[in-house]
Amino acid sequence: MPAGRNAVVLLAACFVAGWSRPLCAQQFADVPLEHFAFRFIEALADSGITGGCGAGNFCPDEPVTRAQMAVFLERGMNGSDYSPPPASGSLFVDVGAGDFAADFIEALYADGITGGCGSGSYCPNAAVTRAQMAVFLLRAIYGRHFVPAAATGVFGDVPPGSFADRFIERLAADGITSGCGGGDFCPGDPVTRAQMAVFLVRAFDLPIPPPPADNVNITDPTLILAENMEVGVGGDLDLVWSDEFEGPQLDPERWFFETGDGSQYGIPGWGNNELQWYEPNSAQLRNGLLVITAREESRNGFAYTSARINTRDRFAFRYGRIEARIRLPGGQGLWPAFWLLPQDNVYGTWAASGEIDIMEAINLGVNGANSVTGTLHYGAQWPGNVFSGSEYLVPTSATAEFHEYALEWDATEMRWYVDDVLYAVQNSWYTTGAPFPAPFDQYFYVLFNVAVGGNYPGAPNAGTVFPVTLEVDYVRVYSGTR
C-alpha cells in the first residue's frame, strides 16, 4: 500500500488541565474504563504508591496481603519515594530482613499502626480484612494514639463491642467507605486490590482523574461530501478522511451516537428483532482505540446495552477505498459490523437506496467460527429487497487479533479485502428506482456497531461472556489519484 497511510497524531488533546497524564492512556490491561474502581486505580498508580501486580496488570480482584498493605500505607503517609530504614529482621519471627516489604513492615510497626498478628508474628502473606483496613487507615491518618468515638451500631453486621467497631464507623463518617451494601460492612471479608485503591485514594486525598466525558450529539454538524476518484487494483491512493481515535473522546462533529432500539426510525429492534438498547457512552476512546462495549444489563426493557455510531450528516463519500483495523468480539448472539448506508434515500427506503456491508460477523468463536462476510443489499424497498455477498475465513483469530477490513468501490465494481487479501468482487446489482449502477452511485456514510441477538445471529446463551468489546484502531477513506 502507498506511503503516508500512517498518520502522525498529536496527543495534546488527551491532556486535561491539572492532570499530568493523558486520559486516553489506560495503565492496566485488566482494569477497563468501565471498572468500578478505574479512576481510583489510575490515581493510585499516578501517585506512585503502586505500579500494579506485574506484566501490565493490576489484579484488581486479588486480596491485599498484610505485607502489601505495609508498603501502601507507608508510601501513602510519606510519599511515593519513601524508603524506610533497612529492616533488622528481628522484630517479627516470620519477617526476615531480606523478605519482601520487610523494611516497610518494620516501619509500620515503628509508626504504631500495627503490632503484628500475635505471638511475635506479622503474618505478611495473610489477607487484610475490611475491619483491619479500618484500623490501619485511621491510624495512618490520625496517628498511633487515635481512638474514635464509641460505636453506635451503624452497620448491621458490626454491633457495638465487636472488633474495630469504632474504627469502622469513623471510616464511614469520614466518607472513605459506605460499607459493602445492604446496611452491612462485611468486616471479615478480605480487601481486594480494587477496594484498597478506593480506600487509599480517599484516605490520603489523592487527586483523581476526571471521568470520561459523555458522548453528546450536536444539532448543527457540518456535512463533508467526498467525491472520490475510482481506485484501480493496487493503485495509488490519496487519504481524504480518517479517524485515528487518539483524542480523549469521540468528536460529535464526526460521529453521531444512536440511542434506543430503532423505534424512533419506525424499526423497533432495528428491523432485526435485536435485543440491545444502544447508549452513546457505550462507545469510548481508550489507548488510541475506539472501544464499543456490549454489556448484559437491563435498560428500558432490554437485557443488553451496546453502541452504534455513524457519520450521518457529518461525512459521506462516493467511490474510493475505505478500511478499518478492527478486533472483533466473540460469542453466541454477537453481531459486530463495519458498514455503509446512504446519506440520502434517493431511490427509496431500505434497501432500494442500498446498503454496503464492508465487514460483519456473527457468533465468532462458537464451534470454531472465524469468518466474516461482505455483502450488498439492494433491489426494491422492503420486503422486495435482495442481497448478495461472500464469506471469508480469516486465517488467524478475528477475536484475539486485529485485522484490516477494506472495501474498494468503483462505479461498476466493488472489491472486499481482509489484510489486503482480495476475497470477493461484485459488479452486478440493481434498484427499482433507477438504472445501473444505481443505487451505489450516491454518497454513503460510515457505521460501527455491535448488535446483540436478532434474526441473524440468534440470542446469546449461557456460554456468552459479557462484557465484550469491538476495538477499532483506525478508519480511513481514500480516493484514487487524480
C-alpha positions, -999 to +999 in steps of 0.1 A: +000+000+000+012+036-006+033+056+018+017+081+040-011+059+053+002+060+089-009+094+102+012+114+127-012+123+155-006+148+182-016+136+217-022+171+232-060+165+231-055+137+256-044+160+283-067+179+307-056+210+327-044+200+361-039+163+352-004+153+340-012+120+322-032+116+290-067+104+299-068+082+268-040+061+283-053+031+303-025+020+325-035-016+333-048-042+309-071-058+334-088-026+345-110-014+317-126+020+317-159+006+330-144-010+361-159+004+392-126+015+406-109+025+373-103+062+383-091+053+418-067+026+405-053+051+379-050+077+407-031+053+429-007+044+401-002+080+392+007+088+428+035+062+426+021+041+455+019+010+433+029+000+398+004-029+397+010-066+401+032-071+371+030-077+333+009-045+328-018-057+352-033-045+385-050-077+396-080-058+410-098-088+424-069-103+443-068-098+481-043-073+496-018-090+518-005-075+551+029-071+535+015-052+506-006-031+529+025-020+548+040-007+515+008+011+505+003+028+539+039+039+543+040+054+508+006+070+514+019+087+545+054+096+534+052+098+497+060+075+468+097+080+471+098+070+507+124+044+516+123+031+552+154+022+572+167-013+564+149-040+583+166-057+612+148-090+607+145-094+644+111-077+650+088-105+638+096-141+636+080-145+602+096-115+585+133-118+577+155-089+569+156-098+532+119-107+529+095-087+506+085-054+523+104-062+555+116-026+558+080-013+553+066-037+578+090-027+605+084+010+597+047+004+601+053-011+635+075+018+645+048+042+635+024+024+658+000+014+631+002-023+638+017-046+665+016-077+642-009-105+642+001-120+676+027-144+691+056-123+677+044-127+641+032-103+614+015-128+590+028-110+559+010-132+534-024-131+552-051-111+536-061-079+552-098-079+563-120-049+559-121-044+597-083-045+599-081-020+570-103+005+590-078+004+619-047+007+596-061+036+576-073+057+605-041+052+625-022+062+594-043+093+590-046+104+627-017+088+644-010+058+666-029+071+696-061+079+678-092+064+694-126+071+676-158+078+694-178+049+707-197+029+681-235+032+678-243+003+655-243+020+622-238-013+603-260-043+608-230-067+610-208-045+633-226-043+666-211-022+693-184-041+711-172-060+681-136-058+668-127-024+652-163-012+656-152+024+664-127+025+635-153+011+611-179+037+620-153+065+618-141+053+584-177+056+572-182+090+589-151+103+571-166+093+537-140+067+530-165+039+527-202+034+529-200-004+536-205-034+514-242-029+507-274-037+524-265-018+555-235-041+562-198-035+563-186-072+558-158-067+584-143-102+579-141-101+542-107-097+526-100-063+510-094-066+472-068-045+455-095-025+437-113-018+470-079-009+485-074+017+458-106+034+467-098+034+504-063+047+500-072+074+474-099+087+497-079+084+529-049+103+516-069+126+494-050+117+463-060+135+430-085+115+409-086+118+371-118+133+358-144+109+345-147+104+307-170+130+292-204+120+280-210+115+243-235+142+233-248+148+198-247+182+183-276+197+163-256+216+136-229+194+122-211+202+090-216+176+063-185+168+042-192+150+009-161+134-006-163+128-044-135+103-048-117+090-079-121+053-085-094+030-072-075+007-095-065-026-081-032-019-063-033+017-075-021+048-056-043+064-030-048+098-015-061+100+021-093+122+022-107+114+057-098+094+087-102+090+124-073+076+143-092+077+177-063+093+195-082+120+214-098+119+248-133+113+234-152+109+202-158+141+182-195+148+177-186+168+146-175+134+131-198+109+149-235+106+157-244+085+187-275+064+185-298+058+214-325+032+218-339+003+198-347+019+165-383+028+173-375+065+165-370+054+129-400+031+128-379+000+130-381-014+166-354-039+172-335-022+144-357-042+120-340-075+130-355-082+164-322-072+181-320-074+219-298-044+228-305-008+238-279+015+223-263+041+246-240+068+235-215+062+263-210+025+253-186+039+228-154+053+242-118+061+232-092+042+251-054+039+244-059+051+208-088+028+201-125+032+196-140+007+220-176-003+217-187-023+247-218-046+248-230-055+283-256-077+299-275-051+318-311-041+320-321-009+302-356+003+292-369-032+290-339-046+271-314-071+286-283-057+269-266-024+261-242-016+233-233+013+209-240+022+173-222+053+159-222+067+125-210+097+104-245+106+090-248+143+082-211+147+090-191+127+064-202+107+034-183+096+003-187+081-031-161+057-046-126+051-034-113+028-006-124+026+030-105+005+056-105-001+093-083-021+116-105-040+140-105-066+167-139-083+169-159-096+199-168-133+200-197-153+214-231-167+206-255-139+197-230-112+190-231-093+157-203-067+151-204-047+119-185-021+099-208-008+071-222+020+050-257+035+045-268+062+020-267+098+032-300+103+013-325+077+003-325+089-033-341+057-047-365+050-018-363+035+017-342+004+026-330-014+006-339+005-026-312+030-019-286+004-010-265-009+020-228-018+018-215-042+045-178-040+045-175-065+073-199-082+096-196-114+116-218-135+139-211-159+167-173-158+164-155-185+183-187-206+186-177-241+173-145-225+159-163-199+138-138-173+125-154-160+093-165-125+082-188-115+053-190-087+028-225-080+015-246-057-007-283-050-001-303-035-029-333-041-052-367-027-040-379-013-008-385-039+020-399-065+016-387-066-020-351-062-011-324-087-021-287-092-012-256-108-024-222-114-007-193-136+002-178-152+033-141-152+042-124-174+067-099-152+085-066-171+087-058-161+123-081-153+152-106-124+144-113-120+181-078-122+196-060-102+169-066-070+148-072-073+111-077-047+084-111-049+067-114-029+035-137-021+005-126-007-028-156+009-045-157+018-082-188+029-102-194-006-116-174-029-093-168-034-055-139-054-040-136-067-004-103-073+014-090-087+047-054-078+054-051-068+017-062-102+006-089-098-021-117-123-013-148-110-031-158-090-062-193-078-071-202-060-103-239-067-106-267-050-086-298-030-092-326-008-078-361-004-089-355+034-086-330+039-114-308+021-139-274+005-131-251+015-114-277+028-090-282+026-061-244+026-055-238+058-073-246+081-043-229+092-011-227+068+018-218+073+054-199+051+079-212+030+107-198+008+135-219-012+159-222-043+180-257-058+179-268-085+204-292-112+193-316-108+164-327-128+134-292-132+120-270-145+150-298-157+173-299-149+210-269-151+234-268-183+255-252-193+288-218-195+272-218-159+260-195-139+283-202-102+289-190-075+286-174-078+252-157-052+231-153-042+195-120-023+191-111-001+162-076+012+157-084+035+128-109+041+099-096+057+067-111+067+034-090+072+003-095+085-032-078+071-062-051+095-075-062+122-099 
